Amino acid sequence: MIWLLIFIVTFYAILIVWLAVGFKKVDTFKEIVTVNKTSFSVIIPFRNEAENLPILLKSIAELNYPKELVEFILVDDASTDNSVEIINSFVISNEERGEISGDQQVLDTILRKSEITRTDICFINNIRTSNSPKKDAITTAISVAKYNWIVTTDADCILPENWLQSIDSFIQNTNPKMVVAPVNYKAKNNFLEQFQLLDFMSMQGTTIGGFGMGFPFLCNGANLAYKKEDFILLNGFNGNNNIASGDDIFLFEKFIKADKKSVGYLKSSDAIVTTFPVKTWIDLINQRTRWAAKTGNFSSLKVKLIGLLVLLTNFVVVYYLLFGSLKMLFIPFVLKIIIDLFLFLPTIQFFKIKSNFYKWYIFASFLYPFFSLLVIFKSLFFKYHWKGRRFKK
């Protein structure tokens, strides 16, 4: 077993250092254009997001981008709460709408500052045609989108003020067909949310590192832009509609396969979209199971091998923690903590993570191998619940 440990940990260390080098190779984008030229159709699917929509709409109201160059299409995926009413309250002018309920104080503050109707925002109903509600929502919106550049984000996100400015500058300077951009968590100082933050930072660091080494293999649909004409040319989500998740990664793979050089990473603090952790461990397990369920359908053998190496590393850590001798008990665990720091440190520096990193890092690193194996096991053999629906792999 000791030789297997050495073999796995060595290759895992090579992978993490390789990604850390790639992270440094991706230059921070700082080019600013004087004239905005790109027209965007921003697509935001939602289902029962009444709690989060006021925050999203507030960030939309504060965006620094010409309204004549952008439209926001919010797609209702059979919401049963008052999400639609919240959007209507935002779109209609303050004089016409009357008072809104007290639990929407954030939205009320925005509307008091605006006396005009937001003609750049509309909502439509999702047209279900597959096993993937979110892919259907995006496809439905693209069918009515006015502009060639599609931008996707989520209803539980906060959009930074210069978000579209940054994407427009990147497009004008690099002429891509798809733009992958960063996502961060707004996490409270408790273990559940800090655990999610650190787990998410590992994925963000891996995403950037892959781009830096010329092997992009991850992205996030909460901050993704691409040309509508290429979406249509590549037949959109056809071929993976049977998989509930993956509205981002499977489309990303199609763009990469068609023209890898046309897919760029926008490494800019102005482009960081912020989202929120889930509130319970059950929701977290279901969310990560949803993400893990698509990994077996990745088209790249190299990506699958990377996933297998990470899985084996976590398995080795768990095995030694549970069954190792007293002398070897913590060796794989300590080695993995040290190795992971090579990628974690530049990642948290870019995302400006400041909240007691090392304190939470130790605890999260101890739990993560067990959590990871549980999620993989659940994704392989069990169904999962998400947004009030039950899905199978």
KOLKE-988469 format. One record per residue (C-alpha): x, y, z. Coordinates in steps of 0.2 Angstrom, whole numbers, plus 5000, padded with zeros to 4 digits. Each point is the difference from the previous one (the first is absolute). Layout:
N
XYZ...
***
This chain:
393
500050005000501550125003500549994982498350044994499950155012501650064993499549984982498350085003500650155010501450034988498950024985498850105010501450125005500550014982498250044995499850145013501650084996499749994982498350095003500850135011501350044987498550024987499150115012501550125000500149994981498350084998500350195000498850115009499050094987500050195002499750074983498650135000499150064984499450174998498449964990498949855004499549904985499449835004498149975002499649875013498549895003500149955018499149845004499549965018498949855004499149995016498949895011499450055017501350145002498950135009501350015014501450044988499250094986500050175009501949995002500349954982498850144994500950135010501749954992499250014983499450185004501750055005500949934984501150124991499649964982498950094987498249935001499850014981501449874999499249875012498549905003499649895015498949854997499449925016499349824997498749945012500249815003498349965008500350115015498749975014500550155011499850194996501650014989499050074985499150135010501750065007500750024982498450094994500250125015501750044994499650024982498550115002500450185006499850055018498550114996499049874992500449855011499450065017500849935016500949835001500049895015501150035015501149854997500750084984500850155008501549994989499050014984498950145007501650105002500549984982498350044993499950165010501550064991499249964983498550084992500149914983499549834993501449884997499849964982501649905000499349875011498749874996499549825006499449854991499449835004501149854998499549884986500549825006500649884987501349905009500649935017501050165003498950145006501450135000500649954982498250024994499950175008501650064992499549934983498250085002500950175004501249994985498649974988499350175004501750095004500350164990501950005001501449894994500949995016499249895013500550025019499349885013499950025018498949945015498650085010501049985016501450114994500750175003500650094984501550125002499850174994501249994986499649824995499450034982501350144998501449875004499249864988499850134986501950065002500549825000499049964984500750164991501849965004500049814998498649964987499449845009498549894996499849955019500550095016500249915016500050115015500349995019498749965014500150035018499049955016499350135012500349895016499750035018501349965013499349835004500649824996498749954988500250164989501950015001500149814995499050044985501150154996501649915001499349854990499450134987501750095000500849844996498949984984500350194995501949975002499949844990499050094986501350144999501549895001499349894986499950154988501750065005500849834995499049994983498849875006498450085005498849885007498850095013498850155000498550065009498450054993499750145013501350104990500149944982499850094983500049944982499450044983498249954995500549964983501349875006498749935012498949974986501449934989500549885013498249945003499950075017499749875014499549864988500949845005499950035018498250055004499849845009501150065014499250125012501550115003501550054989499250154991501750085001501349864999499349904985499850164990501750055005500749844994499250024983500850184998501749935005499949854988499450124986501450135003500950005017500950164996498450094999499649975018500850125012500050035019499650175007501150015015499450175007499450055017498750114991499249854992499849905016498249945002499549965018498849875006499549925016500349845009498649885004499350015018500049815005501149854998498649914991499950134987501950004998500149824997498650014988500850144991501749924999499149834995499250104985501750064995500949845002498649904990500650084984501949965001499849824993499350084984501650114997500649974983501950025004500949855006501350115008498750095010499349845006501849945005500250165010498349975009500649825004501750065007499150125012498849875005501449875004500950145010498550035010499749815002501849985006499850145013498449925007500849825000501550065010498950105012498949855004501149854998501850075000501349965013500450135013501650044992499150034983498450065006500150194995501449994987498950004984498850135008501550125004500849974983498350044991499850165010501750064996499949964981498350084999500750175006501050024984498350034991499050075014501150145005500150094983498149974998499550085016501150144997499250044983498249985008500650105015499449875013500450065017498949915013501149895012500649904985501249895009498849965014498749944988501249924988500649875013498249955005499450004982501549904994499649875013498249984995500250024981500649834996498649915009498750134992500749974983499949815000498250025007499550114986500849894986499149845008498350095000500250074983500449824993498649905009498650125006498850144994500250175007498850155003500250184994498850144999498649905006500349864986500749835000501349954988501049854995501750004993
***
